[in-house]
Structures are given as C-alpha cells and as structure tokens.
Amino acid sequence: MSKDLFSKLKKNIKLFVQGATDFDRKSKSLLIKESHNEMDEFLLLCFGDLLGIPFPTSYYSLELLPLIAEDLDGWNNRMSGRLSVWQEKWADYDFDA
Amino acid sequence: MITFIGGKGGVGKTTCSAAYALKCAKSGEKTLLVSTDPAHSTSDIFSIKISDEITNILPNLDAIEISGAKESKLYMDKVRQSLKNVVSPIIIDQINKQIDAASISPGTEEAALFDKMVEIITERSTDYDKIVFDTAPTGHTLRLLALPELLGAWVETLIAKRKKSIILMSMANHSGNAEKEEIDKDPVLNILKNRFDKIEIAKNIITDSKKLNFIFVTNAEKLTIDETVKAVEILEKHGITVSEIIVNKILPENMTDEFWVSKKEQEQKYLELIKNSFKDKKISLLPLLQEDMKSDSIEIMADKLRE
C-alpha cells in the first residue's frame, strides 16, 4: 500500500517538474507532429479519391466516415494547400525555438 | 460445400448453374442457387419470380438473386444514417457529396456484391449442403476473388498507421508512455479489425479446396477454350481449385447438312484440345437443345450432368 502511494507520489512529482519547467516541450511537439503525419497518411489511404487519386478500396472506407469526418476538412485543406515540401521539411528542424 | 460456376460471357453459365443446382437437389442435397449476374435470367429459366430474399423453387432447391447496385445502396444508406447523430450539418453536406461520388466509382458495386456473397457464405453454409454461385463473366469473377488479398493488405496497413498515430499521441500526452487502453478504445480501429477478420474468413474459405471449388463452363470453340485455359491458370495461382469443366452446346450427332457436318468435325477437334488441356479435371458435356431454356429443358440438362 505504502509502496503504491510512493510510486504515485513519485509520478506526480515527475509530472509537476515536467509541467513547471516545460522541459519536454520539444519532444512532446515532435511526437504530436509525428502523430499528425501518420494520421494524414491514414486519411490519404482512406480518402485519396477526394484529392483525385482513385483507390479500389474507397467503398470500404465509407463506413469510417462518421468517425473521422471532423478531421477530414482540415486534412483536405492541408493536402491541397501544400505549396512546398521543402518548406514543410524546413519547419521540422524548428530553428527558431 | 460452395461451388462457383464461371466462364466467358454467353457460354451458358446461368443454364449450367441452374442445371447443376438442380442435379444436386435431385440427388438429395439441400441446395441454394445464388445468381450474381445483373441480367438475372435464373427467374426466367425456372419461370418463377426470384427476389433478393431466399425463395424456394423446387424440392430441396432454394434460389436468391443478389445485385451489387442494391447492396451498395443499402450500405451507403446505413453510413448516411449513422452520420446524422455524429457531426455538424456543414460536414454532413460535404460527406453526402463524398458518398455520392463513391456510389458511381468503379469498384463500388463489385465490393458490395463481394460483401453480400461473403455474408451468404458465412451465414448460410450451415443451412445448406451446397451453395451454387452463378457468377458474372470471367474478368469480373477473377477480380472478385482477388479482392480479399488486395483488401487484406490495405486494411492491415490502415490498422498499422492508425495504431502508430494513436500510440504517438498517447506518448505525447503521457510524457513518453503510451497507454494501451487508448488503442483498444478507438472506434475506428475496432471497425477496421472487424473488417480484417471478415476478410480473413473469406480468404480461408476461398482457398480451401474442401469448402470451395470452381466449375468452368466453356464451348467447343477456339476463343472460349483459350480464355478458359487462361482463367483456370489464374485461379489456380490464387490457390482456388477448379474441379470440373462443363462443355456446353455440344452439337447433335447424325447431321446431314454440309455446313453442320464440318462444324461437328471442328467440334471434335476442339473437344480433343479440351481433353488435353484439362487432363486432371472432370469434363462433362451438355447438348445444344432445340428449344429454349425452360424448367423442363433444365431437367434434361440436370439429368445429363448426373451421368
């Protein structure tokens, strides 16, 4: 019991220090960015035909629509509004941070 | 046991399917005849209106006609229904457009038909001793049977991507540690996994020679034989067993007219070719009949197949 309490306390202190000093900000933003990239690829495989890439499987992705419809709009804008891949890659290095 | 009957357009697939199903029913097997051809001539052959519900037509013999167009409409209506309680009206509008676009895209009806066929196979195979599928012309059927492989790979990739994305997001939110339950909770992943399981079941049935075999219908003509040889090769490459070849429209003996005599000679030549091309398969011959295909002539055909 006390061991349980101790590990909980340890975890909370860790979280407090992390939060207060914001020390994993960079790794967190990297993770989020990578997660979004994966999700964009996922959406591309599901709804590529929205961008004019025909997929033989688009029939089966319809049933996912109600669940990911809210992400779809932003994704469509991101994909069709892409001006330069270089610019995007450049931003990954985050030099101004 | 599931039997697919296929062949080039116009060789008499529907006739042979009906005759084969009738033969099975007569020898005491409870049989379901499934017509997937959009032309739906099975109703005409048996002179009974067969619908998209299972209808009993003769003792031991039930039939059903399924259509890709109808099934895909049902599926899309279901998606539309579940949309209503999820998202905002603006997004609904956009999604309806997406659904409309999908309803005219090329693979849609095929996919819907395939789904329905898998549903019949998985839900009805315990009720019947034999399920006979009257398929669409060769090209369609080959694509249909290759679908599980294509779909399986696609769904697998989707599951991997979605999982990775969720794990990364979970790591970002829990200072580097992913929470497993966030993966289990995700509704999208659950739908995909369901789909994957169904595809696996279909794949296993299709490639299991104890559960499914293929009968090819051909005529004693050069082009048809060539196409049959090619199709059988492709099917066997996909692990699908072709057990029997039915040669339909065999000309009658004892013809006197010069034109038909030479036709008959040619036919003999092509029959030899068929026998040489398919040495390890059962070959059945069906005659060309004088009258149209009606229920009594189908019975003659069924008796011929029994020999």
Interface residues (C-beta under 8 A of the other chain):
Chain A: K14 L15 Q18 D24 S27 K28 S29 L31 I32 E34 S35 H36 E38 M39 E41 F42 L45 C46 F47 D49 L50 P54 P56 T57 S58 Y59 Y60 L62 E63 L64 L65 P66 L67 I68 A69 E70 L72 D73
Chain B: S72 Y75 M76 K78 V79 S82 L83 V86 V87 I91 I92 Q94 I95 Q98 I99 A101 A102 S105 P106 G107 T108 A111 A112 L150 L151 W154 V155 T157 L158 K161 R162 K164 S165 I166 L168 M169 M171 A172 S175 G176 P187 V188 I191 L192 R195
